Amino acid sequence: MKKIFYLAIAVMLNFVAVDLFAQADSLAGFSVTGSVDLYYQYNSTGKPVEVSSFTSRHNSFELGMVNVIMEKSWAKGGLVVDLAFGPRATAANGYEGSSLEMIKQLYVYHQITDNIKLSAGNFSTFVGYELIEPTGNMNYTTSLLFSNGPFYHTGVKADFDLGGGFGLMAGVFNDTDSKFDLNDNKHVGAQFSIAPADEWSLYLNYLGGTADTETADVSEHQFDITGAVNVSEEFALGLNASQKWSEVTMLTEANKDSEKYSWYGVAGYASYAFGDAFTLAGRLEYFDDSDMQTIYDGMEKGGSATLYTLSGNVNFGPVRLIPEIRYISSDQKIFPGSGEKMEDGSFSALLALVYSF
């Protein structure tokens, strides 16, 4: 597996080198896009709520991230340099304190044939409905599924256009959300997509592999479904359902037990555009973590949480203003309240600004 991985990268770099020399004297195909975002949030508990990514702070004006995406394309391929700076970027990219924390994506791609594209490098995940960059989401805050799913992969992948709106992706990656592999094992990923028309699409995703440590073997498998349908020009619906299983086998002499854990969730999305200037978007999500893998980690027992989100999207040209309210409830008291008291629910009001260029 490791030899195949390195061979694929070598073949990819060979294709890229040929194209680069052929196009070295031309700046055609170069583009720069990006965004800047910031927000203010107030939580009813009066304290940070940290069960989802990027927006945990309370009663504070916060920077999100500055995102700059540079792409150079040529006849049969291209190079993408996607840089991001700020708290949102650091939380997603990892490697805080090093130059790697600014790299959101960095990859090359080559169109081997009209129906096959090969990509190598560091790229955003194919799993899930939402994106790291707020420009791609109708809600500014992120779902529990997104927060606990993968953010990015480093490796090589191939995309196959099967015709008729059908597609297939297969890839080999380092450990999830890592720019360096932490062991000799690799993760594999696959996606089967159906998008026969602009009105609807469906994606079936799988990600699995082994993330070993010095004290344990950790086997992971995640299945994910995302879909979207445009009911009309104004009304759209979306769906994301995901489940992840993990098996941990201890390797120490004192403990060689093996335990299995899992979490799952489902999120529904709806948006309605009242003209070009305003879109109302809602998200309803249920997340079960009875095995305490994610939001209930460190507690005596796990449970489930339900998330309700309603967001306005007010457009002023390249600027989008997002007033948003969110309520999350749980069957366990996991939210910090006044003093040492814990609550089973938390209400948040947020105002975000996103500028795209």
ABEGO torsion letter per residue (X at the ends): XAAAAAAAAAAAAAAAAAAAAAAAABABGBBBBEBBBBBBBBBAAGBBBAABBGBABBGBBBBBBBBBBBBBBBAABBBBBBBBBEAAAAAAAEGBGBAAAABABBBBBBBABAABBBBBEBBBBABEABBABAAABABABBBAAAAABBABBBEBBBBBBAEGGBBBBBBBBBBBGBABBABABBBBBBBBBBBABAABBBBBBBBBEBBBBAABBBBBBBBBBBBBBBABAABBBBBBBBBBBBBBBBABAABABBBBBBBBBBBBBBBBBBEAABBBBBBBBBBBBAAGABAABGBABBBBBBBBBBBBBBBBEABBBBBBBBBBBBABBABBBBEABBBABBBBBBBBBBBBX
